Amino acid sequence: MSASSWRSEPLPPGWKAIQYAILARDPVCRWGSLPGEEGSCGQDSTDADHTGDPGDHRPEALRGLCHPHHVIRSAAQGRAALALRRSLRFRPREPHPGVIR
């Protein structure tokens, strides 16, 4: 993980070996293997992508993606997290329990 990373979960020790194993298993980008992803790619995989929990580093929870598709997926996840934070921030306030209506 670089110093400028925005990851919410730190990568485990030995991440380079895990990533190498995933890229060896998935030499071609696996874009389109999750719901909501249109089409398929054909480019070489360059990044290991977490398909679910960002803290789950098991091989079954990872897949190889090309860099452009990994950027698209990461940006979508960031937008979803921001939308959730914003929706929670602007919830209607509940009245104080002592207020009689």
KASULQUI-V46241 format. One record per backbone hydrogen bond with DSSP energy under -0.5 kcal/mol. CO is the residue of the C=O (numbers start at 1). NH is the residue of the N-H. If there is no record, write none. Layout:
co	nh
CO	NH
CO	NH
//
This chain:
co	nh
2	5
12	15
14	18
15	19
16	20
17	21
18	22
19	23
20	24
21	25
22	26
25	27
27	45
30	33
31	41
34	37
36	38
43	29
47	49
47	65
49	51
49	63
53	56
55	57
58	61
59	62
61	51
61	52
63	49
64	30
65	46
65	47
66	70
67	71
68	72
69	73
70	74
71	75
72	76
73	77
74	78
75	79
76	80
77	81
78	82
79	83
80	84
81	85
82	86
83	87
84	88
85	89
86	90
88	91
96	99
//
